[in-house]
Each structure stands twice: as structure tokens, then as C-alpha cells.
Amino acid sequence: MNKLKVGMISFAHGHAFSYLNALLELPQVEVVGIADEDFSRVEAVVNRHNLPYFEDYNDLLRLTGLDAVVICSENARHAQMTIDAAHAGKHVICEKPLGISVTEMEQMIAACRDNGVQLMTAFPCRYLAAVVHAKQAVERGEIGRILAIKGTNRGTMPGRWFVDPALSGGGALLDHTVHVMDLMNWFTGSKVTEVYAYAATLFHEGLQVDDAGMIHVKFENGVFGVLDTSWSRSKSFPTWGDVTMEIIGTKGSITVDGFAQKNDLYSDDIGKGQHLFWGDSMDLKMIESFVNALLEGAPAPVSGIDGLRSAEVALAGYESVRLGRPVKL
């Protein structure tokens, strides 16, 4: 079996641990190294799996035979790392949001295109069972033509570099618009043309970024969308957040709860309710689809353009907040 040789660049984003576990689970993958300037972030996984470690990600990119990299750095570093990987001839899957400006995302896409490598945006929510089945139902015409979508991606305030605007590029409006906005783009097959947003700091005093947001969009094909993107889930909430959509069509509607595959556990020993998940891992399904596309010479299932289309909505949302009116895309 031909194996895809994959390296990991940065574990600044916690999703890196899940993505690494997915890579290690796939027989068609060989993990050839981990790069992170902060060894303490990766020491445990490097030692547990006996993986080569690189302080400088450029040393990883120079490895002979390396095919692809997974980038989970701070948002502000996505662009440079992706462009460097592209120039080194490596395929890339990059954590969301793809970038923190439209210009840099366009540069990332161009660098990968010009160097003949694939760029995939890490949108695992496309691989949630509830989302997959809802998409199939829409494609079968079960609810007719989509008229509107109401979504939520409400989470817990992540702290760390996520609340440093120089590294994150924004707060909850950027962090939690992109997942469900990508699903809205995917379901409608259309592009957002107008954005009107609200953002504020309501739940956590002293933050330099917003922790509450509502974003309203109009699509080119006439569909309306609204999305709650707030970091409004308390520390005691059983999960990091939610992914929901209510899709209204001309012949019916579909309600999607992406994390509904769960059992509720209430234990006095633990002290609070817990959601115990079962079913397929969206991260594993996403990583597997990226790997198989590269091995088969097929396009990345979720492109850099897809990443741009969702992130540009969040960035336009900040412009709308600044101006106090809708903005065109």
C-alpha cells in the first residue's frame, strides 16, 4: 500500500491532537514529524508515539518524501505557513479560519495553485452524520427550494491566544462564524452578497475581542441566513458548544443538531451532567477524505476557496459592526 507521508505544523490549536489521532489511525498514512516552536505543547505526543520533532517548521518542510502538512497554528500564522509549504511542494490542510484577511487568503490559494499542491480548509462539521443526511435530503428535494437558514455555533470562551487579536484576528464573530457559514454556503450552493452583523463583549469582562455575535446574510440566489456565533456557553456546559441549523424550504423544513449523537450522564460523583458521544468521528472522516483525495489525485473535498468564502463573511461582519449598516460582498 502506498502511504501518504504527513507532518504536523503547530499544536497551538487544540484540534491538532484530534487530527494527529486520526492520522495515526489510518493505515494509509505515515506521520513523519511534528513541528512546534513550543516543545512543551507536543512533548507528550512526540514521546508517546516516538515521532521526530522540529522546532522550526521549515526543517520539517525540507524532509525528503514529505507529501502533506496539517497546520494548526494561531490564525495569524496560517498564511505564511501555508505559503511556505506550497513553495516546498507540500499539500496543506489548514485549520479554520483559513486566514484573517481576504488578501492573505487569496495569496494562500494562489501559492498552492501555482505550485501544484492541494489546499483544504479544515471544516469537519461537513462530516457530522446529521449534516450529511440533511444535505442528502436537500439534494433529493425533500423540502423543496431553500428559503432561509437559521444556525448556531455557540461555544465556550477559549482563552489563550484566541482572545489576543494580534494572533486570532478577531473574537467570537470570526471564530464561530466560519463552521456553520461553510455549511450554509454548501447547502445553498450560493455565495453571500450582503452581510449585517452585531458583535460585542457581553459575557466576559476585560476581553480585547468580542464574545457575542449575530450575523445576518443574503445569498446570491435569494436565500436569507442568520447565525448566532457567541462564546455564550458557560464553563459548566457539557460540551465546548453546538452546531445547529434550521433549514426552511418551500415544501418543508429540516432541523439539524450536529452533536445530537449523545447519551446524558448525571452522576453525583462527577458533580455535573455529561454528554457522552457515540457514532463517527467528524475529525477522522475529514482527515481520511483529505488523505484519500491526495492518494487518488483528486481535488481536496473542502477547498481553499471554501475557506475564503466563509471567513470573508465574518470579516465583512466586523466591517458591518464598524459602519453600523449592511455591507456588500
C-alpha positions in Angstrom: 0.0 0.0 0.0 1.3 3.5 -0.9 1.4 5.6 2.2 1.0 9.3 2.4 3.7 10.9 4.5 2.2 13.7 6.6 3.7 16.2 9.0 2.0 18.4 11.6 2.8 22.1 11.9 2.0 23.7 15.3 -0.3 22.4 18.1 -1.4 25.9 19.1 -5.0 24.9 18.2 -6.3 22.0 20.3 -7.8 20.4 17.2 -4.2 19.3 16.3 -4.4 16.5 18.9 -7.6 15.0 17.3 -6.2 15.4 13.8 -3.0 13.6 14.9 -5.0 10.7 16.4 -6.9 10.5 13.1 -3.7 10.3 11.1 -2.3 7.6 13.3 -5.4 5.6 12.9 -5.3 5.5 9.1 -3.2 2.6 7.7 -2.5 4.6 4.5 -0.7 7.4 6.4 2.8 7.7 7.9 3.3 10.6 10.3 6.8 11.7 9.7 7.2 14.6 12.1 5.8 17.3 14.3 7.0 20.9 14.2 6.2 23.4 17.0 8.4 26.1 18.4 7.0 25.3 21.9 8.2 21.8 22.7 6.0 21.7 25.9 2.9 21.7 23.7 3.9 18.5 21.9 6.3 16.7 24.3 3.7 14.2 25.4 2.6 13.1 21.9 6.2 13.1 20.5 7.3 10.8 23.3 4.2 8.6 23.2 4.3 8.0 19.5 8.1 8.3 19.1 7.8 11.0 16.4 10.6 13.2 15.1 10.4 16.7 16.5 11.3 20.0 14.8 11.4 23.4 16.5 11.4 25.2 13.1 8.6 24.1 10.7 10.9 24.9 7.7 13.1 22.0 8.8 10.1 19.7 8.6 9.2 21.0 5.2 12.7 20.0 4.0 12.1 16.4 4.8 12.6 14.1 1.8 9.4 12.3 0.9 7.1 14.6 2.9 3.8 14.8 1.0 1.5 17.0 3.1 1.2 19.0 6.2 -1.6 19.7 8.7 -1.4 23.4 10.0 -3.0 24.1 13.4 -1.2 27.3 14.3 -2.6 30.6 15.6 -4.8 32.1 12.9 -2.4 35.0 12.2 0.3 32.4 11.1 -1.8 30.3 8.8 -0.9 32.3 5.7 2.9 32.3 6.0 3.0 28.6 6.9 0.7 27.6 4.1 2.6 29.7 1.5 5.9 28.2 2.7 4.5 24.7 2.5 3.2 25.4 -1.0 6.7 26.6 -2.1 8.1 23.4 -0.7 5.7 21.4 -2.8 3.6 20.1 0.1 -0.1 19.7 0.1 -1.9 21.5 3.0 -4.9 21.1 5.2 -5.2 24.3 7.3 -7.3 24.8 10.4 -10.1 27.3 10.2 -10.5 30.2 9.7 -8.3 29.9 6.7 -6.9 33.4 7.2 -7.5 36.8 8.9 -7.8 38.9 5.7 -9.2 38.3 2.3 -5.9 39.3 0.7 -3.8 36.8 2.6 -6.3 34.0 1.9 -6.2 34.8 -1.8 -2.4 34.6 -1.6 -2.6 31.2 0.1 -4.9 29.9 -2.6 -2.7 31.3 -5.4 0.5 29.9 -3.8 -1.0 26.4 -3.7 -2.4 26.6 -7.2 0.8 28.0 -8.7 2.9 25.2 -7.0 0.6 22.4 -8.0 -0.5 21.4 -4.5 -3.9 21.0 -2.8 -5.2 23.3 -0.1 -8.0 22.0 2.0 -9.8 24.0 4.8 -10.4 22.0 8.0 -14.2 22.0 8.2 -15.0 18.8 10.0 -18.7 19.8 10.5 -19.4 18.7 6.9 -18.7 15.2 8.1 -21.2 15.1 11.0 -23.8 12.4 10.4 -26.7 14.8 10.9 -25.3 17.3 8.5 -24.5 14.6 5.8 -28.1 13.2 6.0 -29.6 16.7 5.9 -27.5 17.6 2.8 -28.7 14.4 1.1 -32.3 15.2 1.9 -32.0 18.7 0.5 -30.4 17.3 -2.7 -33.3 14.8 -3.1 -35.7 17.8 -3.0 -37.5 16.7 0.2 -38.0 20.3 1.4 -38.2 21.9 -2.0 -36.2 25.1 -2.6 -34.3 26.5 0.4 -35.7 29.9 1.5 -33.8 30.6 4.7 -31.4 29.0 7.3 -31.1 29.8 11.0 -28.0 28.5 12.6 -26.0 28.5 15.8 -22.4 27.8 16.7 -22.4 28.9 20.4 -19.2 27.9 22.3 -17.2 28.3 25.4 -14.7 31.2 25.6 -11.4 29.5 24.6 -9.0 32.0 26.3 -5.3 31.8 25.4 -4.2 33.3 22.1 -7.9 33.2 20.8 -8.5 36.4 22.8 -5.4 38.1 21.5 -6.5 40.0 18.4 -2.9 40.1 17.0 -2.9 36.3 16.9 -6.6 35.4 16.4 -7.7 38.2 14.0 -10.9 38.6 15.9 -13.2 37.2 18.6 -16.3 35.0 18.6 -17.6 36.5 15.3 -14.6 35.2 13.4 -14.0 32.0 15.4 -17.6 30.8 15.3 -19.0 32.2 12.0 -16.9 30.0 9.7 -18.1 26.5 10.6 -21.8 27.0 10.1 -21.4 29.6 7.4 -19.5 27.0 5.4 -22.4 24.6 5.8 -24.8 27.4 4.7 -22.7 28.0 1.6 -22.5 24.3 0.9 -26.3 23.7 1.3 -27.3 26.7 -0.7 -24.6 26.3 -3.4 -24.6 30.1 -3.5 -22.4 33.0 -2.4 -23.1 35.6 0.2 -23.6 39.0 -1.3 -24.6 41.1 1.8 -23.7 40.9 5.5 -25.2 42.7 8.5 -23.7 41.9 11.9 -23.7 42.6 15.6 -20.7 42.0 17.9 -19.9 43.0 21.5 -18.3 41.8 24.7 -21.1 40.7 26.9 -20.2 37.5 28.8 -16.5 38.0 29.9 -15.3 41.3 31.3 -11.9 42.7 30.1 -11.6 40.8 26.8 -9.9 42.6 23.9 -12.2 40.8 21.5 -15.9 40.2 21.0 -17.5 37.3 22.8 -21.1 37.8 21.4 -22.1 38.0 17.8 -25.1 37.7 15.4 -24.6 37.7 11.7 -27.3 38.1 9.0 -26.6 37.3 5.4 -28.3 37.4 2.0 -27.2 34.9 -0.7 -26.9 35.5 -4.4 -29.8 33.0 -5.0 -32.1 34.9 -2.6 -31.7 32.7 0.5 -31.5 34.5 3.8 -29.4 33.3 6.8 -28.9 34.2 10.4 -26.2 32.8 12.7 -25.5 33.1 16.5 -21.7 32.9 16.8 -21.4 33.7 20.5 -19.0 32.3 23.2 -22.1 32.1 25.4 -21.7 28.6 26.8 -20.5 28.6 30.5 -17.6 26.6 31.9 -20.2 24.1 33.2 -21.7 23.4 29.8 -21.2 19.7 29.0 -19.6 20.3 25.5 -17.5 23.1 24.0 -20.5 24.3 22.1 -23.1 23.4 19.5 -23.6 23.2 15.7 -27.3 23.6 14.7 -29.3 24.6 11.6 -33.0 25.0 10.9 -33.4 24.9 7.1 -36.6 26.3 5.8 -37.8 25.2 2.3 -40.8 25.7 0.1 -42.1 22.2 0.9 -40.9 21.6 4.4 -38.0 22.1 6.9 -35.1 20.2 8.4 -33.7 20.7 11.8 -30.0 19.7 12.3 -28.3 19.2 15.6 -24.7 18.3 14.8 -23.9 16.9 18.2 -27.1 15.0 18.9 -25.3 11.6 19.0 -25.0 11.5 22.7 -26.1 9.9 26.0 -26.8 12.1 29.0 -25.0 11.0 32.2 -25.8 12.5 35.6 -23.6 11.5 38.4 -23.2 12.9 41.9 -19.6 11.7 41.9 -18.8 13.8 38.8 -20.8 16.7 40.0 -22.4 17.9 36.8 -24.2 16.4 33.7 -22.1 15.0 31.0 -22.7 14.3 27.3 -21.2 11.0 26.2 -20.8 11.0 22.5 -21.1 8.0 20.2 -21.0 7.5 16.4 -18.5 8.5 13.8 -15.7 11.0 14.5 -16.1 14.0 12.2 -12.3 14.7 12.5 -11.4 11.2 11.4 -13.8 11.4 8.5 -12.4 14.8 7.4 -8.7 13.7 7.7 -9.5 10.5 5.9 -11.2 12.3 3.0 -8.1 14.6 2.7 -5.7 11.7 2.6 -7.7 9.7 0.1 -8.1 12.6 -2.2 -4.3 13.1 -2.3 -3.6 9.4 -2.8 -6.2 9.3 -5.6 -5.1 12.5 -7.2 -8.5 14.1 -6.7 -9.3 17.6 -5.6 -9.5 18.4 -1.9 -13.1 17.8 -0.7 -13.2 21.2 1.0 -11.1 23.8 -0.9 -9.2 26.9 0.0 -12.0 28.8 -1.9 -14.5 27.3 0.5 -12.4 28.6 3.4 -12.2 32.0 1.9 -16.0 32.2 1.3 -16.8 31.5 4.9 -14.1 33.7 6.5 -14.8 36.7 4.3 -18.3 36.7 5.7 -17.0 37.0 9.2 -14.6 39.8 8.2 -17.4 41.6 6.4 -19.3 41.2 9.6 -16.7 43.2 11.5 -16.9 45.9 8.8 -20.7 46.0 9.2 -20.3 46.4 13.0 -17.9 49.2 12.4 -20.1 51.0 10.0 -23.4 50.2 11.7 -25.0 49.0 8.4 -25.1 46.1 5.9 -22.1 45.7 3.7 -21.9 44.2 0.2 -19.5 41.4 -0.8 
